[in-house]
């Protein structure tokens, strides 16, 4: 009996040590990925416009995964400009943040996240991005519009939207439908909305930016994922 007890304890210790080593390795991988992205060299950047437009062009033109939460005080008249002959992604983000004290930035799991500082955050968006989604799947040949619609219609996300008396905006109808990638698929469970958005734009071969914002007048939520054009 005593030997059996020792054996069980030893097995438990092996499992604990194994899980600890795995967690440590994952943490080191994440830290290296974040550092590599922050220090990646970028050349010949010259962009100007509204925040969402400028960041969309930056992400698609220079292949930078970016997630953006728009401040509730952001104005359509706000104009941003970045100019960089040569520098790092950290240098670019520093230029943008200096132009509006409402925002901050950091890199999470290989994605540049730009978000309002606490006193400028929209409480609804802050809550929504933390919502835990029980399960979610992206199938092959999915486009960004389907992904957006599927996300806001998950039971967990939809419940928060309805609880705040919000509605979702319609997708833009145009000639080009942005894609996630022909072979890209994903299955996740028990993850936050923000983590899921970050993972998709990090792992998708085409999608590079998500933006989330609200229109307080119409009480409308906007969630948009943009991607590079798929090669034929």
Backbone bond lengths (Angstrom), bond angles and torsions (degrees), N, CA, C in turn:
res aa  C-N    CA-C-N  psi(-1)  N-CA   C-N-CA  omega(-1)  CA-C   N-CA-C  phi
1 X - - - 1.475 - - 1.532 111.32 -
2 X 1.375 113.64 -42.84 1.466 117.39 -179.02 1.528 111.01 -63.95
3 X 1.354 115.49 -42.13 1.466 119.32 178.58 1.518 111.78 -63.23
4 X 1.344 115.90 -37.66 1.464 120.28 177.68 1.519 110.46 -63.02
5 X 1.349 116.54 -41.23 1.477 121.57 178.80 1.523 111.17 -62.41
6 X 1.362 114.82 -44.41 1.468 119.95 179.01 1.524 110.45 -61.69
7 X 1.327 116.34 -39.58 1.457 120.38 179.54 1.509 112.75 -63.30
8 X 1.346 116.04 -41.78 1.469 120.51 178.59 1.513 110.71 -64.47
9 X 1.335 116.05 -44.82 1.471 120.41 179.65 1.519 110.44 -61.35
10 X 1.340 116.49 -42.96 1.470 120.49 179.68 1.522 111.28 -61.45
11 X 1.330 116.00 -40.31 1.464 120.20 179.45 1.525 111.13 -64.07
12 X 1.331 115.50 -42.06 1.466 120.15 178.93 1.523 110.49 -62.48
13 X 1.345 116.30 -42.08 1.467 120.20 -179.98 1.522 111.21 -63.94
14 X 1.344 116.77 -39.53 1.465 120.69 178.16 1.517 110.68 -61.61
15 X 1.351 116.75 -42.98 1.468 121.48 179.92 1.521 110.48 -63.89
16 X 1.349 116.31 -44.22 1.470 120.63 -179.55 1.527 110.89 -61.85
17 X 1.348 115.96 -45.98 1.470 120.32 -179.17 1.522 110.45 -64.44
18 X 1.340 116.54 -41.49 1.460 121.23 179.48 1.520 111.22 -61.83
19 X 1.335 116.81 -46.16 1.467 121.06 178.68 1.519 111.36 -64.11
20 X 1.344 116.01 -38.56 1.462 120.36 179.36 1.519 110.82 -64.22
21 X 1.352 116.48 -43.33 1.464 120.68 179.27 1.529 111.05 -64.64
22 X 1.334 116.86 -38.87 1.454 121.58 179.55 1.522 110.68 -64.95
23 X 1.340 116.40 -44.43 1.469 121.60 179.23 1.519 111.15 -62.65
24 X 1.351 116.12 -41.56 1.463 120.63 179.63 1.524 110.63 -64.58
25 X 1.339 116.19 -41.58 1.468 120.44 179.49 1.518 111.01 -64.34
26 X 1.333 116.70 -41.67 1.462 120.90 178.69 1.523 110.84 -63.66
27 X 1.341 116.03 -39.35 1.461 120.52 179.05 1.523 111.09 -64.70
28 X 1.346 116.47 -41.37 1.462 120.41 178.49 1.521 110.82 -65.65
29 X 1.337 117.59 -40.74 1.463 121.61 177.72 1.514 110.97 -61.11
30 X 1.339 116.65 -43.37 1.452 121.57 -179.67 1.525 111.18 -64.58
31 X 1.343 116.43 -42.48 1.462 120.69 179.72 1.515 111.37 -63.35
32 X 1.334 115.97 -41.31 1.472 119.68 179.38 1.525 110.49 -66.79
33 X 1.336 117.02 -41.13 1.461 121.29 179.16 1.524 109.99 -61.72
34 X 1.323 116.96 -42.31 1.458 120.85 179.67 1.523 111.28 -65.49
35 X 1.334 116.05 -43.09 1.461 120.38 -179.97 1.521 111.25 -65.21
36 X 1.338 116.02 -42.37 1.474 119.85 179.51 1.526 111.18 -61.63
37 X 1.333 117.05 -39.28 1.459 120.08 179.93 1.524 111.13 -69.22
38 X 1.322 117.00 -44.29 1.468 120.98 -178.50 1.523 111.95 -61.19
39 X 1.331 116.50 -34.83 1.464 120.36 -175.32 1.535 113.02 -99.10
40 X 1.336 117.56 5.15 1.458 119.57 178.82 1.527 110.20 -62.07
41 X 1.318 117.00 133.45 1.461 121.48 -178.53 1.528 111.39 -79.84
42 X 1.312 115.60 135.30 1.461 123.29 178.01 1.530 107.87 -126.23
43 X 1.336 116.45 141.84 1.461 120.09 -179.04 1.525 111.54 -126.93
44 X 1.321 114.32 151.22 1.468 122.86 170.17 1.539 112.96 56.24
45 X 1.311 116.03 57.18 1.463 121.16 177.09 1.528 109.07 -101.84
46 X 1.310 116.01 128.34 1.471 121.39 175.07 1.527 106.79 -150.35
47 X 1.327 116.43 97.86 1.460 121.87 -176.57 1.521 110.00 -133.56
48 X 1.330 115.24 148.88 1.467 119.98 -179.93 1.524 108.84 -148.88
49 X 1.334 116.33 143.99 1.457 120.18 175.96 1.512 112.33 151.35
50 X 1.325 116.12 -169.75 1.452 121.35 176.33 1.520 108.76 -64.33
51 X 1.326 116.62 156.22 1.455 121.21 -171.78 1.521 112.14 -55.65
52 X 1.340 117.44 -49.04 1.465 120.12 -176.48 1.522 111.83 -66.38
53 X 1.334 116.31 -34.40 1.463 119.70 178.91 1.522 110.38 -70.96
54 X 1.316 116.81 -45.65 1.460 120.96 -178.44 1.528 110.81 -62.57
55 X 1.333 117.21 -45.00 1.464 120.15 -178.12 1.524 112.11 -69.55
56 X 1.321 116.75 -32.88 1.467 119.51 176.89 1.516 110.43 -64.79
57 X 1.343 117.13 -46.06 1.464 120.15 178.58 1.535 110.44 -63.70
58 X 1.312 116.34 -40.32 1.462 120.66 -179.76 1.526 111.11 -62.07
59 X 1.335 116.47 -44.92 1.470 120.27 -177.78 1.526 111.45 -67.46
60 X 1.338 117.50 -42.88 1.461 120.92 -175.88 1.528 112.33 -77.09
61 X 1.319 116.55 -41.04 1.473 120.02 -177.38 1.526 113.02 -72.00
62 X 1.366 116.12 -31.71 1.465 119.61 -174.34 1.526 112.74 -116.18
63 X 1.337 116.07 12.27 1.464 121.56 174.49 1.533 111.96 55.36
64 X 1.336 115.29 53.02 1.464 121.12 179.58 1.530 108.91 -115.27
65 X 1.324 119.41 119.68 1.467 120.43 176.51 1.527 110.20 -72.20
66 X 1.345 116.39 121.41 1.469 121.34 -174.94 1.525 110.07 -133.73
67 X 1.329 116.66 136.30 1.453 122.83 172.08 1.508 109.13 -118.15
68 X 1.344 117.43 132.26 1.467 120.68 -172.92 1.525 111.11 -129.16
69 X 1.311 115.27 126.39 1.464 122.26 170.40 1.528 106.74 -108.02
70 X 1.319 116.51 116.57 1.464 121.03 -174.85 1.532 110.63 -81.19
71 X 1.325 116.18 135.39 1.462 121.59 178.10 1.526 110.83 -64.81
72 X 1.329 115.66 148.38 1.466 120.39 177.97 1.523 111.40 -67.23
73 X 1.348 117.54 -16.34 1.468 121.79 -179.64 1.528 113.24 -100.89
74 X 1.315 116.46 5.49 1.469 118.92 179.69 1.531 109.86 -67.14
75 X 1.333 116.27 133.08 1.463 121.78 -177.22 1.525 110.57 -109.57
76 X 1.325 115.88 148.17 1.459 120.10 177.43 1.518 111.66 -61.80
77 X 1.327 116.27 -25.35 1.466 120.80 -178.02 1.531 112.61 -80.41
78 X 1.334 117.04 -12.13 1.469 119.62 179.75 1.525 110.18 -65.30
79 X 1.323 115.81 131.23 1.462 120.89 -177.72 1.530 109.24 -124.66
80 X 1.312 115.89 133.15 1.462 121.88 -178.23 1.525 109.20 -120.04
81 X 1.326 114.66 154.94 1.459 119.32 177.63 1.521 109.50 -145.56
82 X 1.318 116.54 136.26 1.468 120.96 173.54 1.515 108.72 -127.29
83 X 1.318 115.44 135.20 1.463 122.36 176.74 1.513 107.91 -135.76
84 X 1.313 115.58 126.64 1.460 119.66 -178.28 1.528 108.43 -153.64
85 X 1.324 116.38 114.05 1.467 119.48 177.51 1.521 110.02 -73.61
86 X 1.323 116.35 -38.92 1.459 121.37 174.73 1.521 108.67 -161.84
87 X 1.314 116.30 132.41 1.454 120.83 179.99 1.515 110.43 178.93
88 X 1.314 116.31 -169.25 1.457 121.04 -177.51 1.524 111.20 -102.11
89 X 1.322 114.96 168.61 1.466 119.70 174.85 1.524 109.89 -62.08
90 X 1.322 117.13 -35.32 1.465 120.43 176.49 1.530 110.87 -61.08
91 X 1.328 116.89 -38.60 1.471 120.84 176.94 1.524 110.53 -62.08
92 X 1.345 116.73 -43.21 1.463 121.25 179.58 1.523 111.28 -61.82
93 X 1.331 116.26 -47.12 1.463 119.87 -179.28 1.521 110.97 -63.17
94 X 1.327 115.87 -36.92 1.459 119.63 177.74 1.513 112.01 -61.48
95 X 1.327 116.95 -40.48 1.470 121.10 177.38 1.529 111.31 -61.36
96 X 1.334 116.22 -43.60 1.465 120.18 -177.43 1.521 111.30 -66.99
97 X 1.328 116.40 -46.38 1.462 120.87 -176.99 1.529 111.51 -64.25
98 X 1.319 117.18 -34.39 1.466 120.36 179.15 1.522 112.16 -63.11
99 X 1.328 117.27 -22.41 1.461 120.65 -177.31 1.524 113.46 -85.76
100 X 1.332 117.45 -7.30 1.463 120.43 177.53 1.522 108.72 -156.36
101 X 1.325 115.58 110.28 1.469 121.39 -175.87 1.532 112.64 -68.36
102 X 1.326 117.22 -7.74 1.455 119.73 -179.94 1.531 112.16 -71.71
103 X 1.338 116.92 -21.76 1.459 119.89 -170.98 1.524 113.41 -107.57
104 X 1.333 113.34 158.17 1.461 121.83 170.89 1.528 107.24 -138.13
105 X 1.307 117.13 174.11 1.455 119.81 179.54 1.520 110.47 -149.66
106 X 1.322 115.13 155.35 1.450 122.27 171.78 1.523 108.17 -159.79
107 X 1.318 115.83 166.42 1.458 120.43 178.01 1.521 108.69 -107.49
108 X 1.326 115.98 123.96 1.455 122.45 179.16 1.517 109.79 -119.84
109 X 1.336 116.53 117.98 1.462 122.05 176.92 1.529 112.81 48.91
110 X 1.327 115.40 45.49 1.453 120.03 174.69 1.513 115.49 80.37
111 X 1.330 117.52 18.42 1.466 121.92 177.90 1.524 109.32 -131.41
112 X 1.332 116.58 132.52 1.464 121.03 175.00 1.520 108.10 -76.62
113 X 1.316 116.77 119.03 1.467 121.42 177.16 1.520 109.99 -109.03
114 X 1.337 116.20 125.66 1.464 123.13 176.30 1.518 106.96 -112.96
115 X 1.330 117.25 129.44 1.458 120.84 -171.59 1.529 110.36 -151.65
116 X 1.334 117.42 157.07 1.457 120.05 178.77 1.534 111.19 -72.04
117 X 1.316 116.25 146.59 1.462 120.03 170.69 1.530 108.02 -64.63
118 X 1.308 116.82 159.14 1.470 122.15 -168.61 1.530 114.26 -48.69
119 X 1.325 118.07 -45.95 1.463 119.28 -174.20 1.531 112.97 -73.70
120 X 1.336 117.03 -9.98 1.467 120.29 178.51 1.530 112.44 -107.74
121 X 1.322 116.91 2.38 1.463 119.97 -177.25 1.517 111.37 -78.47
122 X 1.322 115.48 145.32 1.451 122.00 172.36 1.527 107.17 -82.05
123 X 1.336 116.96 123.43 1.466 121.22 -174.81 1.524 112.12 -59.45
124 X 1.318 116.35 -36.53 1.459 120.76 179.34 1.525 111.07 -63.96
125 X 1.336 117.48 -47.15 1.461 120.74 179.83 1.524 111.17 -65.09
126 X 1.327 116.13 -39.73 1.464 119.89 179.29 1.524 110.63 -59.91
127 X 1.324 116.32 -42.23 1.466 120.64 178.52 1.522 111.07 -69.18
128 X 1.321 116.42 -41.99 1.460 121.19 -175.75 1.528 111.59 -63.12
129 X 1.318 117.35 -43.26 1.458 120.62 -177.55 1.525 112.61 -66.94
130 X 1.335 116.45 -20.58 1.468 120.24 179.07 1.525 113.23 -92.67
131 X 1.325 117.25 -4.71 1.470 120.49 -179.09 1.530 110.08 -59.32
132 X 1.321 116.42 133.21 1.457 121.22 177.91 1.523 109.46 -91.62
133 X 1.321 115.33 125.75 1.461 122.35 -179.46 1.526 108.32 -99.08
134 X 1.328 116.10 126.34 1.460 120.39 -175.57 1.510 113.18 -62.88
135 X 1.313 117.48 -48.14 1.463 121.73 177.80 1.522 109.36 -155.35
136 X 1.333 114.93 149.91 1.464 119.63 -178.81 1.515 108.10 -157.75
137 X 1.332 115.40 142.38 1.465 120.25 179.85 1.523 110.75 -134.06
138 X 1.318 115.37 138.97 1.458 123.13 171.31 1.515 106.99 -111.42
139 X 1.316 117.39 122.36 1.456 120.71 -179.09 1.526 110.60 -93.32
140 X 1.317 116.31 160.74 1.465 121.21 178.92 1.525 110.48 -59.74
141 X 1.333 115.03 149.13 1.465 122.67 -179.96 1.529 113.23 67.95
142 X 1.332 117.30 19.96 1.469 119.68 176.93 1.525 109.75 -77.90
143 X 1.327 115.85 146.31 1.457 119.54 174.25 1.521 109.90 -102.61
144 X 1.324 115.74 167.53 1.468 120.80 -176.60 1.527 111.91 -63.36
145 X 1.336 116.78 -35.72 1.462 119.31 -178.19 1.524 111.08 -65.89
146 X 1.332 116.73 -41.38 1.466 120.16 177.73 1.522 110.02 -64.23
147 X 1.318 116.09 -42.23 1.464 120.89 178.44 1.528 110.79 -58.76
148 X 1.323 116.86 -46.21 1.465 121.04 179.10 1.535 110.97 -60.59
149 X 1.328 116.03 -47.24 1.466 120.57 -178.92 1.523 111.62 -63.41
150 X 1.333 116.22 -42.85 1.467 119.80 179.77 1.529 111.14 -62.86
151 X 1.325 116.10 -37.95 1.465 120.21 -179.87 1.531 111.81 -63.87
152 X 1.323 116.83 -51.58 1.470 119.29 -175.86 1.519 112.20 -70.88
153 X 1.337 116.47 -12.87 1.457 119.91 178.71 1.527 113.52 -102.84
154 X 1.326 117.44 6.13 1.457 118.38 170.40 1.525 107.82 -65.11
155 X 1.325 118.60 146.51 1.478 120.34 -177.28 1.520 113.17 -55.24
156 X 1.332 117.38 -39.23 1.454 120.99 -176.04 1.535 112.06 -68.80
157 X 1.331 115.45 -45.96 1.476 120.02 -179.44 1.523 110.49 -70.59
158 X 1.315 116.25 -43.76 1.466 121.03 -179.14 1.521 111.55 -59.97
159 X 1.328 117.47 -37.08 1.468 121.67 -179.67 1.525 111.26 -62.84
160 X 1.340 116.93 -40.53 1.473 120.46 179.76 1.523 110.39 -70.42
161 X 1.334 117.06 -40.67 1.466 121.11 178.52 1.530 110.23 -59.30
162 X 1.315 116.32 -47.15 1.465 120.73 -178.45 1.521 111.58 -69.45
163 X 1.332 117.59 -36.10 1.463 121.08 -179.90 1.526 112.01 -63.10
164 X 1.340 116.20 -29.14 1.469 121.06 179.44 1.530 112.05 -93.89
165 X 1.322 116.90 4.68 1.459 120.09 179.66 1.513 113.17 65.72
166 X 1.343 116.58 31.60 1.461 121.14 -179.50 1.518 110.20 -99.62
167 X 1.323 115.22 166.11 1.458 121.92 173.67 1.521 108.33 -132.94
168 X 1.331 115.93 164.86 1.462 119.22 -179.29 1.519 109.94 -104.69
169 X 1.322 115.34 144.91 1.461 120.90 179.78 1.513 111.10 -81.56
170 X 1.331 116.32 159.24 1.468 121.83 -179.91 1.516 110.23 -82.05
171 X 1.332 116.27 152.22 1.460 121.46 174.61 1.517 110.47 -69.06
172 X 1.318 116.42 150.01 1.454 121.78 175.41 1.527 109.30 -68.22
173 X 1.299 116.84 133.27 1.461 120.47 179.23 1.520 109.10 -99.96
174 X 1.323 115.86 111.76 1.461 120.09 -178.29 1.511 110.87 -141.99
175 X 1.340 116.11 -169.24 1.453 120.54 -176.71 1.524 112.16 -78.24
176 X 1.332 115.95 -29.42 1.460 119.86 -176.23 1.518 110.31 -109.56
177 X 1.336 115.89 124.86 1.460 121.56 176.64 1.523 107.64 -101.74
178 X 1.335 118.75 114.18 1.469 121.01 -177.32 1.527 111.56 -64.10
179 X 1.324 115.84 138.03 1.462 122.28 -174.91 1.529 111.79 -110.44
180 X 1.339 114.61 158.79 1.464 120.66 174.37 1.526 111.63 -93.45
181 X 1.333 116.81 -18.87 1.468 121.21 -177.99 1.515 110.79 126.91
182 X 1.327 116.99 134.76 1.470 121.21 -175.19 1.525 112.70 -57.33
183 X 1.320 117.08 -42.48 1.458 120.98 -175.61 1.527 113.27 -98.05
184 X 1.318 117.32 -0.01 1.465 119.43 -175.25 1.527 110.90 -77.54
185 X 1.318 115.78 130.06 1.460 121.89 174.76 1.524 108.00 -147.22
186 X 1.320 115.47 160.93 1.461 119.14 -175.08 1.521 110.17 -160.36
187 X 1.328 115.57 139.73 1.455 121.25 172.72 1.519 108.22 -130.78
188 X 1.326 116.53 127.79 1.461 120.92 -179.82 1.518 109.74 -134.33
189 X 1.328 115.18 161.45 1.459 120.52 175.67 1.519 109.72 -144.83
190 X 1.316 115.74 148.77 1.465 123.23 177.78 1.524 111.87 48.26
191 X 1.314 116.48 62.04 1.458 121.40 179.45 1.518 109.68 -134.19
192 X 1.328 116.99 155.47 1.460 119.78 178.89 1.525 109.99 -79.65
193 X 1.321 115.27 160.03 1.466 120.30 178.16 1.522 110.31 -58.92
194 X 1.319 117.15 -43.98 1.464 120.37 -179.08 1.524 111.38 -63.17
195 X 1.324 117.45 -44.12 1.462 120.85 -179.90 1.523 111.20 -62.59
196 X 1.328 116.25 -38.58 1.466 120.61 179.10 1.521 111.02 -66.48
197 X 1.320 117.07 -44.69 1.465 120.57 177.67 1.526 110.68 -60.46
198 X 1.335 116.38 -44.99 1.464 120.08 179.23 1.527 111.58 -61.61
199 X 1.305 116.05 -41.50 1.468 119.31 -177.54 1.527 111.23 -65.57
200 X 1.316 116.90 -41.10 1.460 119.95 -178.79 1.520 111.44 -63.43
201 X 1.327 117.88 -45.95 1.468 118.22 -178.09 1.523 112.19 -76.04
202 X 1.326 117.22 -17.52 1.465 119.49 174.12 1.529 111.02 -79.56
203 X 1.338 117.58 -38.28 1.463 121.21 -172.73 1.525 114.05 -97.82
204 X 1.318 117.53 -24.65 1.461 119.76 177.81 1.523 109.97 -65.85
205 X 1.338 118.07 139.66 1.463 119.74 178.37 1.524 113.23 -73.75
206 X 1.339 117.28 -12.21 1.465 120.53 -174.99 1.526 114.29 -122.12
207 X 1.326 118.25 -44.68 1.467 121.10 -177.67 1.518 109.97 -68.38
208 X 1.336 116.20 133.75 1.456 119.08 -176.04 1.524 114.91 -131.19
209 X 1.319 118.51 -9.40 1.463 117.77 -178.35 1.520 110.78 -152.37
210 X 1.343 115.42 140.35 1.466 120.74 167.84 1.516 108.48 -121.13
211 X 1.323 114.46 144.22 1.462 121.32 177.85 1.522 108.48 -132.62
212 X 1.313 116.16 136.29 1.452 120.54 177.85 1.526 108.78 -130.65
213 X 1.342 116.13 135.32 1.457 121.25 -177.70 1.522 109.39 -155.76
214 X 1.314 116.32 171.63 1.460 121.19 176.14 1.522 110.07 -133.85
215 X 1.322 115.30 151.03 1.457 122.54 170.35 1.523 105.61 -108.37
216 X 1.331 116.10 107.16 1.466 119.62 -174.65 1.525 112.59 -67.46
217 X 1.325 117.08 -28.83 1.464 120.24 -179.22 1.529 111.06 -66.42
218 X 1.320 116.41 -49.40 1.468 120.92 -178.68 1.526 112.11 -92.61
219 X 1.342 116.24 -2.91 1.466 122.45 -177.94 1.531 110.61 52.85
220 X 1.326 113.51 51.42 1.460 120.55 -177.25 1.524 110.86 -116.34
221 X 1.320 114.99 134.09 1.459 121.64 174.91 1.520 109.27 -92.66
222 X 1.324 116.43 135.85 1.458 121.12 174.96 1.525 108.66 -119.76
223 X 1.327 115.97 121.70 1.465 121.85 174.59 1.519 107.17 -125.66
224 X 1.327 116.28 118.01 1.459 120.21 -173.36 1.518 110.28 -130.81
225 X 1.320 115.52 132.60 1.463 122.47 174.72 1.527 107.43 -118.16
226 X 1.329 116.75 127.76 1.467 121.26 -178.42 1.521 110.46 -117.14
227 X 1.331 115.06 149.88 1.456 119.92 -176.84 1.519 111.52 -139.55
228 X 1.327 114.39 162.97 1.458 120.77 173.30 1.523 109.02 -74.57
229 X 1.306 117.27 158.74 1.462 119.61 178.88 1.525 110.15 -71.03
230 X 1.322 114.03 140.87 1.459 120.48 -178.38 1.516 110.02 -80.88
231 X 1.335 115.69 131.40 1.460 119.75 178.70 1.520 110.06 -69.35
232 X 1.306 116.13 140.99 1.472 120.99 -179.79 1.531 110.85 -80.09
